[in-house]
Amino acid sequence: MADDLNEKKRRRKDKIERKHKKARTCSKKAPGYNVEIFRETDYYIKNGLRFVKPYFFTFSTHCKGRWLQRKLHDVMSQEFQSETAEYYKKAIEIGNITVNGNQVNKDFILQNNDLIQHKVHRHEPPVTSEKIQIISQKDDIIVVNKPSSIPIHPCGRYRHNSLVFLLGREFGFVNLYTIHRIDRLTSGIVIFSKTLTKAQELERQLREHELKKEYLCKVKGEFPSDVIRCEEPIVVVSHKVGVCRVHKEGKPCTTVFKRQHYDGKNSIVKCEPLTGRMHQIRVHLQWLGFPIVDDPLYNHVAWGDDRGKGGVEDENVWKVIDSIATALRDNDVTQIIHSNVDSKRITKGNGIDSNTMASKEDINVTDTMTSKEDINVTDTMTSKEDINVTDTMTSKEDINVTDRNMKTSKRLILPINLLCWMKANPLIKLTENLIKAQNEHKRIDERKELENPTAMIEDEKIPGCTECQINRANPKPWELTMCLHAAVYKGPDWEYRAPWPKWALWKESNT
């Protein structure tokens, strides 16, 4: 009996080691970004926000097994639903979507390993212009204090407005190894390695639970003064929307909470996640009945008056998720309609905005240390099995993964005004002007100085670009922050601390 148990442990250890050996091998390929990529576009600062000038970008992916012997148009319209079928038809016709570098027709049959490329005029959401603070810089490691609203690596609609790109452009740090991640809205410590050897050392410490983390958060109500240890298992209900919940069939996890201060309305709480599940801190706080004050997911009204305290019934989970997803998309559409765009233009149907659907990164990245699969980021699209994090196209199957415990998979419902808009107006006019505009746009960029971001032409429009036809409202302050801060990370022989954020400064002198 003991021998069988030891053999199972050995096989499990070997399996984990093979997995991480593969991660280390792949991480040698492209751990960071070079200077030439930064010349694609430029930044400019306005009203406390950092904007990226729209630029031309080509998404790339190789044909997946499930796409074999299918028509190109069918694959694009069914797997990538951010645009309409009519849009993809026109994009194929004018050569913005190619196969193996060649222009083909919409009925082209995809073969094994075909390279599909999609050229777009890319618009990124703005992030805070707050400076990135370097906490420590050594020969083999960099530790930074990340401001809220900036994702760690390119994903979703973010690329140049990601932390790895900003570190490369502003500080000259390129080819960095990403050791862990924190939420886009979470601020605090992020550790990067400059060398593969150091990355492997930190990954081993992470894998063997030798790293300890401390977070700060502000929660609603008077948190108990005693130390609270929450060991409720967590399951991912929807990967697409990025929502987790406490569930008996979830993965085991533990978080220790200790109140630091109570001001009569809200509490500052120290959080120590002993495991690294997705949204672990936020989900445990919600289950305890003390959600983070400005958490857009777990303090949402869709959870009810008690905000999901003690969990929700299984039959109500998808109603909550649908409500949150619809609210997020409705808010985005509302911003478009109430911006400077002429409402008549929208009514007449200049097409659907490809970014009205909330992307995964907009609402979902981990708030705790993650596994070694997060070591690398690349600029090319990879398969679902690939360990690298990509900033490129993700198919419907890759992102619409529901928890196996759920009996059925439910598609999120678009708001009715957006559905009507899509049906009545299938395509914004897309012509050969886009190709001409690309060449002119490139010539303009070449004349601009990279070091002069204030010289941007903010309102430049490219004919044929759906995003250029819409003036989006700038994000509100509450959309750029969340009161969750990675304050301390420490290992066997090292420790790094980030300054307390503004929302907790009144307690700092007593710590």
C-alpha positions as CSV (number, residue, x, y, z in Angstrom):
1,M,0.0,0.0,0.0
2,A,2.8,2.4,1.0
3,D,4.7,1.5,-2.2
4,D,1.7,2.2,-4.4
5,L,1.3,5.6,-2.7
6,N,4.9,6.5,-3.2
7,E,4.7,5.4,-6.8
8,K,1.8,7.7,-7.4
9,K,3.6,10.6,-5.8
10,R,6.7,9.9,-8.0
11,R,4.6,9.8,-11.2
12,R,2.8,13.0,-10.2
13,K,6.1,14.7,-9.5
14,D,7.6,13.6,-12.8
15,K,4.5,14.8,-14.7
16,I,4.8,18.3,-13.1
17,E,8.5,18.4,-13.8
18,R,7.9,17.5,-17.5
19,K,5.3,20.2,-17.7
20,H,7.6,22.9,-16.3
21,K,10.5,21.6,-18.4
22,K,8.4,22.3,-21.5
23,A,7.6,25.7,-20.2
24,R,11.3,26.5,-19.7
25,T,12.1,25.3,-23.2
26,C,9.4,27.5,-24.8
27,S,10.4,30.5,-22.7
28,K,13.8,30.6,-24.4
29,K,12.1,31.6,-27.7
30,A,10.9,35.1,-27.1
31,P,10.6,36.2,-23.4
32,G,10.2,39.9,-24.3
33,Y,10.0,42.6,-27.0
34,N,12.6,44.4,-29.0
35,V,13.0,48.1,-29.7
36,E,11.7,47.8,-33.3
37,I,8.2,46.8,-32.0
38,F,8.0,50.1,-30.0
39,R,8.3,52.0,-33.3
40,E,4.9,50.7,-34.4
41,T,3.2,53.6,-32.7
42,D,3.6,56.3,-30.0
43,Y,2.0,57.4,-26.7
44,Y,0.5,60.7,-25.7
45,I,-0.8,61.9,-22.3
46,K,-4.1,63.7,-21.9
47,N,-6.2,64.3,-18.8
48,G,-4.2,61.9,-16.7
49,L,-4.5,59.0,-19.2
50,R,-2.0,57.4,-21.4
51,F,-3.2,56.9,-25.0
52,V,-1.8,54.8,-27.7
53,K,-2.0,56.2,-31.2
54,P,-4.0,53.6,-33.4
55,Y,-1.6,51.6,-35.6
56,F,-1.8,48.8,-38.1
57,F,-1.3,45.4,-36.8
58,T,-1.4,41.9,-38.2
59,F,-2.9,39.0,-36.2
60,S,-1.5,35.6,-37.1
61,T,-2.5,32.0,-36.4
62,H,-1.9,28.6,-37.8
63,C,-4.8,26.4,-38.8
64,K,-6.0,24.4,-35.9
65,G,-7.2,20.8,-36.2
66,R,-10.8,21.6,-36.0
67,W,-10.5,24.0,-38.9
68,L,-9.2,21.5,-41.4
69,Q,-11.1,21.1,-44.6
70,R,-13.4,24.0,-43.7
71,K,-13.9,27.2,-45.7
72,L,-11.8,30.3,-44.6
73,H,-14.9,32.5,-44.3
74,D,-16.8,30.0,-42.3
75,V,-13.9,29.6,-39.8
76,M,-13.4,33.4,-39.4
77,S,-17.1,34.2,-39.0
78,Q,-17.8,31.3,-36.6
79,E,-14.6,31.2,-34.5
80,F,-14.0,35.0,-34.2
81,Q,-17.3,36.7,-33.6
82,S,-16.0,40.1,-32.7
83,E,-17.0,41.1,-36.3
84,T,-19.9,40.2,-38.6
85,A,-19.8,37.6,-41.3
86,E,-20.1,40.3,-43.9
87,Y,-17.1,42.1,-42.5
88,Y,-14.9,39.0,-42.9
89,K,-16.2,38.4,-46.4
90,K,-15.1,41.9,-47.5
91,A,-11.8,41.7,-45.6
92,I,-11.0,38.5,-47.5
93,E,-12.0,40.0,-50.8
94,I,-9.7,43.1,-50.4
95,G,-6.7,41.1,-49.0
96,N,-6.8,42.1,-45.4
97,I,-7.2,38.4,-44.5
98,T,-4.7,36.2,-46.2
99,V,-3.5,32.5,-46.1
100,N,0.2,31.8,-46.3
101,G,0.8,35.4,-47.4
102,N,-1.5,35.0,-50.4
103,Q,-4.8,36.6,-51.2
104,V,-7.5,33.9,-51.5
105,N,-11.3,33.8,-51.9
106,K,-13.8,33.2,-49.1
107,D,-14.3,29.6,-50.1
108,F,-10.6,28.7,-49.8
109,I,-10.3,25.3,-48.0
110,L,-7.9,25.4,-45.1
111,Q,-5.2,22.8,-44.9
112,N,-2.9,21.6,-42.1
113,N,-0.5,24.3,-40.8
114,D,-1.9,27.1,-43.1
115,L,-0.9,30.5,-41.8
116,I,-3.9,32.8,-41.5
117,Q,-3.2,36.6,-41.1
118,H,-5.6,39.4,-40.5
119,K,-4.5,43.0,-40.9
120,V,-6.4,45.6,-38.8
121,H,-6.1,49.2,-37.6
122,R,-5.7,48.6,-33.9
123,H,-7.1,50.8,-31.2
124,E,-6.1,50.3,-27.6
125,P,-8.0,51.5,-24.5
126,P,-6.2,54.2,-22.4
127,V,-4.6,53.5,-19.1
128,T,-3.5,55.7,-16.2
129,S,-0.5,58.0,-16.9
130,E,0.8,57.3,-13.4
131,K,4.5,56.6,-13.4
132,I,5.8,53.0,-12.9
133,Q,8.0,52.8,-9.9
134,I,11.1,50.7,-9.9
135,I,11.4,49.1,-6.4
136,S,14.6,47.1,-7.1
137,Q,16.9,46.6,-10.1
138,K,19.7,44.0,-10.1
139,D,21.7,42.2,-12.7
140,D,19.1,39.4,-12.9
141,I,15.9,40.8,-11.6
142,I,13.6,43.8,-11.8
143,V,10.8,44.5,-9.2
144,V,8.2,47.3,-10.0
145,N,5.2,48.8,-8.4
146,K,2.5,48.6,-11.1
147,P,-0.2,51.2,-11.2
148,S,-3.8,50.1,-11.4
149,S,-5.4,49.8,-14.9
150,I,-2.3,48.4,-16.7
151,P,-2.2,44.7,-17.7
152,I,1.0,42.8,-17.2
153,H,1.3,41.6,-20.8
154,P,-0.4,42.1,-24.1
155,C,-3.9,40.5,-24.1
156,G,-7.3,41.4,-25.3
157,R,-7.3,45.0,-26.6
158,Y,-4.1,45.9,-24.8
159,R,-0.6,45.7,-26.3
160,H,1.5,48.8,-26.1
161,N,-0.4,49.9,-23.0
162,S,0.8,46.8,-21.2
163,L,3.5,46.7,-18.5
164,V,6.1,44.8,-20.4
165,F,5.8,47.3,-23.3
166,L,6.0,50.3,-21.0
167,L,9.0,48.9,-19.2
168,G,10.7,48.5,-22.6
169,R,9.9,51.9,-23.9
170,E,10.4,54.0,-20.8
171,F,13.2,52.1,-19.1
172,G,14.9,50.1,-21.8
173,F,14.0,46.7,-20.2
174,V,13.5,44.2,-23.0
175,N,13.5,40.4,-23.1
176,L,12.1,40.1,-19.6
177,Y,10.8,36.8,-18.2
178,T,7.3,37.2,-16.6
179,I,7.3,35.3,-13.3
180,H,3.8,36.1,-12.1
181,R,0.8,38.3,-12.8
182,I,-1.7,40.4,-10.9
183,D,-5.0,41.8,-12.1
184,R,-5.1,44.7,-14.5
185,L,-7.0,46.7,-11.9
186,T,-4.8,45.5,-9.0
187,S,-1.7,47.6,-8.1
188,G,1.5,46.6,-6.5
189,I,4.5,44.4,-6.8
190,V,5.4,42.6,-10.1
191,I,8.6,40.7,-10.4
192,F,10.5,40.1,-13.7
193,S,13.7,38.2,-14.4
194,K,16.4,39.2,-16.8
195,T,17.9,35.8,-17.1
196,L,16.5,32.3,-17.7
197,T,18.5,30.9,-14.8
198,K,16.9,33.4,-12.3
199,A,13.5,32.8,-13.9
200,Q,13.8,29.0,-13.3
201,E,14.9,29.6,-9.7
202,L,11.9,31.8,-8.9
203,E,9.6,29.5,-10.7
204,R,10.8,26.6,-8.5
205,Q,10.2,28.7,-5.4
206,L,6.7,29.5,-6.7
207,R,5.9,25.9,-7.6
208,E,7.1,24.6,-4.2
209,H,5.1,27.3,-2.3
210,E,8.3,29.0,-0.9
211,L,7.0,32.4,-1.9
212,K,4.8,34.4,0.5
213,K,2.5,37.2,-0.5
214,E,0.7,39.9,1.3
215,Y,-2.1,42.1,-0.2
216,L,-4.0,45.1,1.1
217,C,-7.6,45.7,0.3
218,K,-10.5,48.0,1.3
219,V,-13.8,46.2,2.0
220,K,-17.3,47.3,2.8
221,G,-18.3,47.1,6.4
222,E,-16.6,46.3,9.7
223,F,-14.4,43.3,9.1
224,P,-13.9,41.0,12.2
225,S,-10.9,41.9,14.4
226,D,-9.9,38.3,14.7
227,V,-7.7,36.5,12.2
228,I,-10.0,34.9,9.6
229,R,-8.8,31.8,7.7
230,C,-11.0,31.0,4.7
231,E,-10.5,27.6,3.1
232,E,-13.4,27.4,0.7
233,P,-12.7,25.7,-2.6
234,I,-13.1,27.9,-5.7
235,V,-14.2,26.9,-9.2
236,V,-14.1,28.9,-12.4
237,V,-17.7,29.3,-13.6
238,S,-17.0,31.1,-16.8
239,H,-13.5,31.6,-18.4
240,K,-15.0,33.8,-21.1
241,V,-16.4,36.4,-18.7
242,G,-13.9,35.6,-16.0
243,V,-16.1,34.8,-13.0
244,C,-15.3,32.4,-10.2
245,R,-17.3,31.2,-7.1
246,V,-17.0,29.1,-4.0
247,H,-18.1,25.6,-4.8
248,K,-17.7,22.2,-3.0
249,E,-16.2,20.7,-6.2
250,G,-13.8,23.5,-6.8
251,K,-10.0,23.5,-6.2
252,P,-8.8,23.7,-2.6
253,C,-7.4,27.1,-1.6
254,T,-6.7,29.1,1.5
255,T,-6.5,32.8,2.3
256,V,-5.8,34.3,5.7
257,F,-7.3,37.8,6.5
258,K,-6.4,40.2,9.3
259,R,-8.1,43.6,9.7
260,Q,-5.7,46.5,9.9
261,H,-8.2,49.4,10.5
262,Y,-11.9,50.3,10.5
263,D,-13.0,53.9,9.9
264,G,-16.7,53.4,10.7
265,K,-17.7,52.5,7.2
266,N,-15.0,50.5,5.5
267,S,-12.1,48.3,6.6
268,I,-8.5,47.9,5.5
269,V,-7.6,44.2,5.5
270,K,-4.3,42.4,5.0
271,C,-4.7,39.3,2.9
272,E,-2.3,36.4,2.7
273,P,-3.1,33.9,-0.1
274,L,-1.5,30.6,0.6
275,T,-2.5,29.2,-2.8
276,G,-2.8,30.9,-6.2
277,R,-6.3,30.3,-7.5
278,M,-7.9,32.7,-10.0
279,H,-9.5,35.7,-8.2
280,Q,-8.9,33.9,-4.9
281,I,-8.8,37.0,-2.6
282,R,-11.8,38.6,-4.2
283,V,-14.0,35.5,-4.2
284,H,-13.1,34.6,-0.6
285,L,-13.9,38.2,0.5
286,Q,-17.2,38.0,-1.3
287,W,-18.1,34.7,0.3
288,L,-17.3,36.1,3.8
289,G,-19.7,39.0,3.1
290,F,-17.0,41.7,2.7
291,P,-16.4,42.4,-1.0
292,I,-13.8,44.9,-2.1
293,V,-15.5,48.3,-2.2
294,D,-15.0,48.9,-5.9
295,D,-14.8,45.4,-7.3
296,P,-16.6,45.4,-10.6
297,L,-17.3,41.7,-10.6
298,Y,-17.8,40.5,-7.0
299,N,-19.4,43.6,-5.6
300,H,-21.9,43.8,-8.5
301,V,-25.6,44.2,-7.8
302,A,-26.4,41.1,-9.8
303,W,-25.3,39.0,-6.8
304,G,-28.1,40.4,-4.7
305,D,-28.4,42.7,-1.7
306,D,-25.8,40.6,0.3
307,R,-23.5,40.5,-2.8
308,G,-23.2,36.7,-2.8
309,K,-22.3,36.3,0.9
310,G,-22.2,32.6,1.7
311,G,-22.5,31.6,-2.0
312,V,-25.4,31.5,-4.4
313,E,-27.6,28.7,-5.6
314,D,-26.4,26.7,-8.6
315,E,-29.5,27.5,-10.6
316,N,-28.9,31.3,-10.2
317,V,-25.2,31.3,-11.1
318,W,-25.7,31.8,-14.8
319,K,-28.4,34.5,-14.3
320,V,-25.8,36.4,-12.3
321,I,-23.1,36.0,-15.0
322,D,-25.4,37.0,-17.8
323,S,-26.4,40.1,-15.9
324,I,-22.8,41.1,-15.2
325,A,-21.7,40.5,-18.8
326,T,-24.7,42.4,-20.2
327,A,-24.1,45.3,-17.8
328,L,-20.5,45.5,-18.9
329,R,-21.4,45.5,-22.6
330,D,-24.3,47.9,-22.1
331,N,-22.0,50.3,-20.3
332,D,-19.6,50.2,-23.2
333,V,-22.4,50.8,-25.8
334,T,-23.8,53.6,-23.7
335,Q,-20.4,55.3,-23.7
336,I,-20.3,55.1,-27.5
337,I,-23.8,56.4,-28.0
338,H,-23.4,59.3,-25.5
339,S,-20.0,60.3,-26.8
340,N,-19.3,62.8,-29.5
341,V,-20.5,60.5,-32.3
342,D,-23.6,61.7,-34.2
343,S,-26.4,59.3,-33.1
344,K,-27.8,59.4,-36.6
345,R,-24.6,57.8,-37.9
346,I,-25.0,54.9,-35.5
347,T,-28.7,54.5,-36.3
348,K,-28.0,54.3,-40.0
349,G,-25.5,51.6,-39.3
350,N,-21.9,52.2,-39.8
351,G,-21.3,48.7,-38.5
352,I,-20.6,47.0,-35.2
353,D,-17.7,48.0,-33.0
354,S,-15.4,45.0,-32.7
355,N,-14.6,46.0,-29.1
356,T,-18.1,46.3,-27.6
357,M,-17.8,42.7,-26.5
358,A,-15.9,42.7,-23.2
359,S,-12.6,41.0,-23.7
360,K,-11.2,38.5,-21.2
361,E,-8.4,40.9,-20.1
362,D,-10.9,43.7,-19.6
363,I,-12.4,41.9,-16.7
364,N,-10.3,38.9,-15.9
365,V,-6.7,38.4,-14.8
366,T,-5.4,36.6,-11.7
367,D,-5.0,38.5,-8.4
368,T,-2.5,36.1,-7.1
369,M,0.7,34.4,-8.2
370,T,0.2,32.1,-11.1
371,S,1.9,29.0,-12.4
372,K,4.9,28.7,-14.7
373,E,2.8,28.7,-17.8
374,D,2.7,32.5,-17.3
375,I,6.4,32.9,-17.8
376,N,6.3,34.0,-21.4
377,V,4.5,36.3,-23.7
378,T,4.6,36.2,-27.5
379,D,3.4,38.3,-30.5
380,T,2.0,35.4,-32.4
381,M,-1.1,33.4,-32.0
382,T,-0.7,30.0,-30.5
383,S,-2.9,27.0,-29.9
384,K,-4.9,26.4,-26.7
385,E,-2.3,23.9,-25.6
386,D,0.6,26.3,-25.9
387,I,1.9,27.6,-22.6
388,N,2.8,31.1,-23.9
389,V,0.5,34.0,-23.2
390,T,-0.4,35.7,-26.5
391,D,-1.7,39.1,-27.4
392,T,-3.2,37.8,-30.6
393,M,-6.5,36.3,-31.9
394,T,-8.3,33.9,-29.6
395,S,-11.0,31.7,-31.1
396,K,-14.4,31.2,-29.6
397,E,-13.5,27.7,-28.5
398,D,-10.3,28.9,-26.8
399,I,-12.1,31.4,-24.6
400,N,-15.6,30.0,-24.2
401,V,-14.7,27.2,-21.7
402,T,-17.3,26.5,-19.1
403,D,-16.6,24.6,-15.9
404,R,-17.0,20.8,-16.4
405,N,-19.3,20.7,-13.3
406,M,-21.9,22.7,-15.2
407,K,-24.4,20.5,-17.0
408,T,-24.9,22.8,-19.9
409,S,-23.0,25.7,-21.5
410,K,-25.0,28.9,-22.0
411,R,-24.1,31.7,-24.4
412,L,-24.0,35.1,-23.0
413,I,-26.8,37.3,-24.3
414,L,-26.1,40.6,-26.1
415,P,-28.2,43.6,-25.1
416,I,-31.2,44.0,-27.4
417,N,-30.1,47.4,-28.8
418,L,-26.8,45.9,-29.9
419,L,-28.4,42.8,-31.5
420,C,-30.7,45.1,-33.5
421,W,-27.7,47.2,-34.5
422,M,-25.9,44.1,-35.7
423,K,-28.8,42.8,-37.8
424,A,-29.7,46.1,-39.4
425,N,-26.1,47.2,-40.1
426,P,-23.9,44.2,-41.0
427,L,-20.8,46.1,-42.1
428,I,-19.2,49.4,-42.0
429,K,-18.0,50.4,-45.5
430,L,-14.7,48.7,-46.0
431,T,-12.9,49.5,-49.3
432,E,-9.5,49.5,-50.9
433,N,-9.0,52.9,-49.2
434,L,-7.8,51.0,-46.2
435,I,-4.9,49.6,-48.1
436,K,-3.9,53.1,-49.4
437,A,-4.4,54.6,-46.0
438,Q,-2.0,52.0,-44.5
439,N,0.9,53.2,-46.7
440,E,0.2,56.8,-46.1
441,H,-0.1,56.2,-42.3
442,K,3.3,54.4,-42.4
443,R,4.9,57.4,-44.1
444,I,3.4,59.8,-41.5
445,D,4.7,57.6,-38.7
446,E,8.2,57.6,-40.2
447,R,8.3,61.4,-40.1
448,K,7.4,61.6,-36.4
449,E,10.0,61.6,-33.7
450,L,9.7,58.6,-31.3
451,E,10.8,60.8,-28.3
452,N,8.0,63.3,-28.8
453,P,4.7,61.7,-27.8
454,T,2.9,65.0,-27.5
455,A,3.2,65.5,-31.2
456,M,0.4,63.0,-31.8
457,I,-2.4,63.6,-34.2
458,E,-5.1,62.4,-31.9
459,D,-8.1,62.6,-34.2
460,E,-6.6,61.0,-37.3
461,K,-9.2,58.8,-39.1
462,I,-8.5,55.8,-41.4
463,P,-11.1,55.1,-44.0
464,G,-12.5,51.6,-43.7
465,C,-11.7,51.3,-40.0
466,T,-14.7,50.5,-37.8
467,E,-13.1,51.9,-34.6
468,C,-12.2,55.2,-36.3
469,Q,-15.8,55.9,-36.9
470,I,-16.6,55.9,-33.1
471,N,-15.4,58.4,-30.5
472,R,-15.3,56.5,-27.3
473,A,-15.8,58.2,-24.0
474,N,-12.7,58.2,-21.8
475,P,-12.8,55.8,-18.8
476,K,-14.0,57.2,-15.5
477,P,-11.7,57.1,-12.5
478,W,-13.5,54.2,-10.9
479,E,-13.0,52.2,-14.0
480,L,-9.2,52.4,-13.7
481,T,-8.8,51.4,-10.0
482,M,-9.7,48.7,-7.6
483,C,-8.7,48.8,-3.9
484,L,-6.5,45.7,-4.0
485,H,-2.7,46.1,-3.7
486,A,0.1,43.6,-3.8
487,A,2.1,45.0,-0.9
488,V,4.7,42.3,0.0
489,Y,6.4,39.4,-1.9
490,K,9.1,37.4,-0.1
491,G,11.1,34.3,-0.7
492,P,13.5,32.2,1.3
493,D,16.2,34.8,1.2
494,W,14.6,38.0,-0.3
495,E,11.8,40.4,0.3
496,Y,10.2,43.3,-1.6
497,R,7.7,45.8,-0.3
498,A,5.6,48.3,-2.3
499,P,4.5,51.7,-0.9
500,W,0.9,51.7,0.3
501,P,-1.6,53.1,-2.2
502,K,-3.4,56.4,-1.6
503,W,-6.6,54.8,-0.4
504,A,-4.7,53.3,2.5
505,L,-2.2,56.1,3.3
506,W,-4.0,57.1,6.5
507,K,-3.0,53.7,8.0
508,E,0.6,53.7,6.8
509,S,2.1,55.5,9.7
510,N,0.9,52.8,12.1
511,T,2.3,49.8,10.3
